[in-house]
């Protein structure tokens, strides 16, 4: 009686294990990895008017090594990343006041606002984490890569400034505005800030 009960339980366990294995095998065979994407509606939350004349875009790369070193033994958390940054600069025309523009039949005098960096971000498709290490006695730090990305954005912004992005943006803004008014037969004169 006990042997029969034991054989029945063993057969039931084998059938159950075979069913579980068959379920996983069929799921992998059909290509369904268990990940689902649900189609939900997109909601417009805000519409914002922009008055920015973007005149130059710098694409820059930087190698970022960020380490979280602790004073106790156990190893360091570290990220090595190649950051692909994009910096856009130009003139914010919303800062242009009515008294900054003097218009006559043949001439336009403009006091153009100073050029500024309008946008700076990392291109996620081209930014790569080359290496990520977690010390033996350390826990995985989920914010380590995000901190490295913030450092990269700040460094790329500073690098663009050092490379002369504001000067380029100012020169190109002046050239674009001059071209616009010259098409209407007006001479353009830029007056000091």
C-alpha positions as CSV (number, residue, x, y, z in Angstrom):
1,X,0.0,0.0,0.0
2,X,2.8,2.4,0.9
3,X,4.8,1.5,-2.2
4,X,1.8,2.1,-4.4
5,X,1.1,5.5,-2.7
6,X,4.8,6.4,-3.1
7,X,4.8,5.4,-6.7
8,X,1.7,7.4,-7.4
9,X,3.1,10.5,-5.7
10,X,6.4,10.1,-7.7
11,X,4.4,9.7,-11.0
12,X,2.4,12.8,-10.1
13,X,5.6,14.8,-9.4
14,X,7.1,13.6,-12.7
15,X,4.0,14.6,-14.7
16,X,3.9,18.0,-12.9
17,X,7.6,18.6,-13.6
18,X,7.1,17.5,-17.2
19,X,4.1,19.9,-17.6
20,X,6.1,22.8,-16.2
21,X,9.1,22.1,-18.5
22,X,6.7,21.7,-21.5
23,X,5.1,25.1,-20.7
24,X,8.5,26.9,-20.6
25,X,9.6,25.1,-23.8
26,X,6.4,26.1,-25.7
27,X,6.7,29.7,-24.5
28,X,10.3,29.9,-25.7
29,X,9.4,28.1,-28.9
30,X,6.6,30.5,-29.8
31,X,8.8,33.5,-29.1
32,X,6.7,34.9,-26.3
33,X,9.2,35.8,-23.6
34,X,6.5,36.9,-21.1
35,X,6.9,40.6,-21.8
36,X,3.7,42.4,-22.6
37,X,3.2,45.9,-23.9
38,X,-0.3,47.4,-23.5
39,X,-1.6,50.1,-25.8
40,X,-2.7,53.1,-23.7
41,X,-3.8,56.5,-24.8
42,X,-1.4,59.5,-25.0
43,X,-2.5,62.5,-23.1
44,X,-1.4,66.1,-24.0
45,X,-0.5,67.8,-20.7
46,X,0.9,71.1,-21.8
47,X,1.5,73.3,-24.9
48,X,4.3,75.9,-24.5
49,X,5.1,78.7,-26.9
50,X,8.9,79.0,-27.6
51,X,10.5,82.1,-28.9
52,X,14.0,80.7,-29.4
53,X,16.2,81.1,-32.4
54,X,18.5,78.1,-32.3
55,X,21.4,78.9,-34.5
56,X,24.1,76.3,-33.7
57,X,24.4,72.7,-32.4
58,X,27.6,71.1,-31.1
59,X,27.8,67.4,-30.9
60,X,30.5,66.4,-28.3
61,X,31.8,63.2,-26.8
62,X,33.3,62.6,-23.4
63,X,34.6,59.6,-21.5
64,X,33.2,59.7,-18.0
65,X,34.6,57.6,-15.1
66,X,32.5,57.8,-12.0
67,X,33.5,55.9,-8.8
68,X,31.7,55.7,-5.5
69,X,34.6,55.0,-3.2
70,X,33.9,54.0,0.4
71,X,36.4,54.2,3.2
72,X,35.7,50.6,4.4
73,X,36.9,47.6,2.5
74,X,34.6,45.9,0.1
75,X,35.4,47.4,-3.2
76,X,34.2,50.4,-5.2
77,X,31.1,50.9,-7.4
78,X,32.3,52.3,-10.8
79,X,30.8,53.3,-14.1
80,X,32.8,53.9,-17.3
81,X,30.8,55.6,-20.0
82,X,31.2,57.2,-23.4
83,X,28.8,60.1,-23.3
84,X,27.5,61.5,-26.6
85,X,26.3,65.0,-25.8
86,X,24.3,67.5,-27.9
87,X,24.4,71.2,-27.0
88,X,22.2,73.8,-28.8
89,X,22.6,77.5,-28.5
90,X,21.0,80.6,-29.9
91,X,19.0,83.7,-28.9
92,X,15.8,83.8,-26.8
93,X,13.7,86.3,-28.8
94,X,11.2,86.6,-26.0
95,X,13.8,88.8,-24.2
96,X,13.6,91.2,-27.2
97,X,11.7,94.3,-26.0
98,X,10.0,96.8,-28.3
99,X,12.6,99.5,-27.5
100,X,15.3,97.0,-28.7
101,X,14.0,97.3,-32.3
102,X,14.1,100.5,-34.4
103,X,12.5,100.2,-37.8
104,X,12.6,102.6,-40.7
105,X,11.9,102.3,-44.5
106,X,15.4,101.3,-45.3
107,X,17.0,100.2,-42.1
108,X,16.5,98.1,-39.0
109,X,18.4,98.7,-35.8
110,X,18.3,95.7,-33.4
111,X,19.7,95.3,-29.9
112,X,19.9,91.5,-29.9
113,X,19.8,89.6,-26.6
114,X,23.0,87.7,-25.6
115,X,23.3,84.2,-27.0
116,X,22.8,81.4,-24.5
117,X,22.8,77.7,-24.3
118,X,19.1,76.7,-24.9
119,X,19.4,72.9,-24.6
120,X,22.0,70.3,-23.5
121,X,21.4,66.6,-23.3
122,X,22.9,63.2,-23.9
123,X,21.9,61.2,-27.0
124,X,20.7,57.9,-25.4
125,X,21.1,56.0,-28.6
126,X,24.8,56.8,-28.9
127,X,25.8,57.0,-25.2
128,X,27.3,53.7,-24.0
129,X,28.1,52.3,-20.6
130,X,31.4,50.5,-21.3
131,X,32.0,49.0,-17.9
132,X,30.0,48.8,-14.7
133,X,31.5,47.2,-11.6
134,X,30.2,46.7,-8.1
135,X,32.5,45.9,-5.2
136,X,32.4,42.4,-3.7
137,X,30.9,43.5,-0.4
138,X,28.9,46.4,-1.9
139,X,25.2,46.5,-3.0
140,X,24.2,47.5,-6.5
141,X,23.7,51.3,-6.7
142,X,20.9,51.9,-9.2
143,X,21.6,55.7,-9.2
144,X,25.3,55.4,-10.1
145,X,24.8,55.6,-13.9
146,X,22.3,58.4,-13.5
147,X,24.8,60.4,-11.5
148,X,27.5,59.8,-14.2
149,X,25.0,61.0,-16.8
150,X,24.4,64.3,-14.9
151,X,28.1,64.8,-14.6
152,X,28.5,64.2,-18.3
153,X,25.8,66.7,-19.2
154,X,27.5,69.4,-17.0
155,X,30.9,68.6,-18.5
156,X,29.6,68.7,-22.1
157,X,27.9,72.1,-21.4
158,X,31.2,73.5,-20.0
159,X,33.1,72.0,-22.9
160,X,30.8,73.7,-25.4
161,X,31.2,77.0,-23.7
162,X,35.0,76.6,-23.8
163,X,34.9,75.7,-27.5
164,X,33.1,79.0,-28.2
165,X,29.4,77.9,-28.8
166,X,28.1,81.3,-27.5
167,X,30.2,83.3,-29.9
168,X,29.2,81.0,-32.8
169,X,25.5,81.2,-31.8
170,X,25.7,85.0,-31.6
171,X,27.4,85.3,-35.1
172,X,24.9,82.9,-36.7
173,X,21.9,84.6,-35.1
174,X,23.1,88.0,-36.5
175,X,23.7,86.4,-39.9
176,X,20.2,84.8,-40.0
177,X,18.4,88.0,-38.9
178,X,20.4,90.1,-41.4
179,X,19.5,87.7,-44.2
180,X,15.8,87.8,-43.2
181,X,15.6,91.6,-43.3
182,X,17.8,91.9,-46.4
183,X,15.3,89.8,-48.3
184,X,12.8,92.7,-47.7
185,X,15.3,95.2,-48.9
186,X,16.3,96.6,-45.5
187,X,19.8,97.2,-44.1
188,X,20.4,95.7,-40.6
189,X,22.5,97.4,-37.9
190,X,23.2,95.6,-34.6
191,X,23.6,98.0,-31.7
192,X,25.4,97.2,-28.4
193,X,23.9,95.4,-25.5
